[in-house]
Amino acid sequence: MIFDLPQNVNYVLDTLIKNGHKAYIVGGCVRDLLCGKEPHDYDITTSALPQDTQKLFDKTISTGLKHGTVTVVVNREMIEVTTFRTESEYKDGRHPDGVHFVTDVKDDLARRDFTVNAMCYNQSDGLIDHFGGAIDIKQRLLRAVGDPKIRFNEDALRILRLFRFASTLGFEIESKTFDAAIDCAPLLKNISAERIFTELQKTAIGKKPDVLRPLLCTGALDGYALKATDLTVIQNLENKPLLRTFALFNLCSNNLTHTLDALKCSNSFKDYCIKMQYFISKIIDPDKISLKRALGFADNNIVNDVLIYYRDAFCIDITQYTALLKEITDKCEPYKISQLDISGSDIKALGFDGKAVGERLEFLLDKVIQSPDLNNRQNLINLICN
């Protein structure tokens, strides 16, 4: 088995090997290559100590020296190089108390989460696969390295990663690994809200987001107001990360605002979700006035995602909606106060002040939404003054 690796990756591997060290690409990039996919990035594992790696390359970044990681910069590409290591006890259920550098790559692979991520490769030694990861890929199976309960007790994030990989890869979960993940689900209390959000989002944009349902049934995520429900509708949605993540929370959450706050989501994502939920619960009528009112409340991107949801989740024909949106855009028909041919200052000059200014602007916008031809300054003044 020979993989055609990128030039910069080969340069780092060759440099380490020519200087007497063992070096391999490792983890997710090997898995992706075996799955026939182009890896997003390449990680390298090596027998070289961090200080040795730093000496061999002109530009490096001390990413995590105590964990053995150095980032090598080659032609502006950053490649993480980490020394073979084992890890000591995980007292907090997330991070090892310490690491120990080793010389045998098998010891390094043995500490990893799943067999499909516990392989390494270089062109001279070929594929090194001590735990049957290649066979599991052929069988489309996710299996923990060693005892799954030990793996999940070491780092509870691996529970979420298991279901995320099952979704993104479309793989089944081996029975002992699945049972251990369900049994260990209460350990998710040790995981930060931000990491939980990231894993849930990655699960939502996978091939089988419904794999998450058994984990939700455990109640381990009840603190985020997330309940178990049928999630198969998500995989019917166009694969837009924001849209699918909203769909996951909209379907599972007992209280969307609480879920978004508890997961420490950004204000922009909260705003997106609240507006999406409003339009999902109250279908926009397929007419120009309703669409313009929607556009005034939410931006064009949100309204477009709402229509995708109508189409993919509710099986609503959105042809009429999209035609009307195009007409609104092509004709520059106004739907926001900022698009009126009159300003608050103009209205103040007519003798209005305070709340009356805003009220007049809202009044004019309502008129113009219904009759776009009214949107010129003199017409708008006449509407106020007459």
C-alpha positions, 0 to 999 in steps of 0.5 A: 500500500502506497499513499501519494503524500503532499510535498511538504509532508514528505519533506518533514518525514524525510528530514526526521528519518534521514536524521535517525528518527522514526516518523509517520503520518498518524491518526485521522489523515491515515483514516481518511486516506484509507477511506479514499478521502483527501485529508484536511491536514496531516499530523506526524508522530516521531521518535524525535524529542521536541527539542530535536525536531526544533533543531531540524527545521528553520521555522517551528512553533512551540505548540505544546512542548510539555505534550511533545508537540512542535508545529513545523512551518514549511512553505507557510503550511503548518504541520504538527509533529508530536513525539511518541508518548504514553499518558498517565492517569486522567484525574479530571476525566479529560486531560492526562496528568502527564505524558511520558515520551517513548521510543516504540510507536505501538505504545503511542498508538495504544493510547488513542481512542478508536482503531480507525484513528490508531494507524500510522504510515510512511512510505518505507514501512508502509501501514502500521496497524496494530489494532485492526483499524484497516479491517474496521474501516472495510467493515465500516465499524467504530471500535475503541482501542483496548478496553472501551470503558478505560478509554471513555473514563480517561477522556469523556470527550471520546464519547461524543467523538464516537457518535460524531464519527459514526455520523460523519463516516456513516459507520456502525458502532461495535457493540462493546464500544457502544455499551461502554459509551452509554454506560459512561455518558454521565462523565460528559459532565466533565466536558466544557460546554464549548467542546460539547457544542463543537461535537454536536455541530459536527455530528449534525453535518454528518451522514447519520445525525440520528446516531446521537439519539441513544446518547440523548436517551441517557439524559447525560445532556439534560442540563442543556435541555436536550431530549431524545427525538427522531433526528433523521430529518436533519440528513434530508437538509442541505448540508449547511452547518448553521442550518443543520445545527439549528435543526438539531437544537430545534428538534431536541431542545425543550427550551431553545434559549436555555440550550443556546445559553448553556452551550455558550453559543455566540450571540450571532448564532443565538440570533440566527436560531431564534429567528429561524425558530420563529419562521419555522413555527409560523410559516411565511405566506407565499406573497411579496408583502409577507416575504418583505416583512420577513426580510425586514425582521431577518437578513436574506441569508436567514430567510433563504435558510428558512426556505431550505428548511421548508423544502427539505424538512416540510416538503413545501414547494418553494418555487413561488417563494424564490421567484418572489424573492428574486423579484424583490431583489431585482426591483430593489423593493424596500423592506427596511427603514434604511431603504426609505427615501426619507430619514429620521432627520427629515421627519424631525424637520417636519416638526416631529420628535422623540418616539413620534419619529420612529412611529412615522418611519414604521408607518411609512415602511408599512405603506412602502412594503405594500406599495413600493412606488410610494418610496420617493421623498415627496410622496413620503412627506405627503403621507405624513403631513396629509 
